Amino acid sequence: MRFLRTLLLATCVTASLGAQVPQSEYQARRVALTKALPGDGVLLVLGAPEPVENYQNFWQSQNFRYLTGFLEPNAALVIVRRGGASQALLFVPPKDPAQEVWTGERLGIEGVRSQLGLEGRDAGTLRAVLDSLLSGGGALYAVGDFSRGSGADVPG
């Protein structure tokens, strides 16, 4: 009987590990989306904001999760396409050990590069970076929940 329990547990753990999406798949999705853009510009994909009330569950934006696999709130993906080349930046809140006591450990800016293979930036700088990227003209493509009263806003 003990052998069957161990076998069942090993099967469940192996199945769940095998179901994870590799980072190369997320990168391929971002590349495909970037190629589908009609021209050069900046693509902004907003993640879901942190729930206002502490009893609400957090669910990441489906579009954001599909492109990044990142499950933390208040993040944004920016993809810059210029002359056929592209660069992806993931804006996340910096690590805050005092806050992580309540929210759980977060990747932070450094963890984004090591865990996701993306260039991490401080979410507080998103507006300034977008202003800089768009100052020379060019299109801004935005994906996110911008409905009135949704609480969605550009982090930072």
Buried (B, 14 or more C-beta within 10 A) or exposed (E): EEEEEEEEEEEEEEEEEEEEEEBEEBBEBBEEBBEEBEEBBBBBBBBBBBEEEEEEEEEBBEBBBBBBBBBBBBBBBBBBBEEEEBEBBBBBBEBEEEEEEEBEEBBBBEBBEEBBEBBBBBBEBBEEBBEEBBEEEBEEBEBBBEEEEEEBEBBB
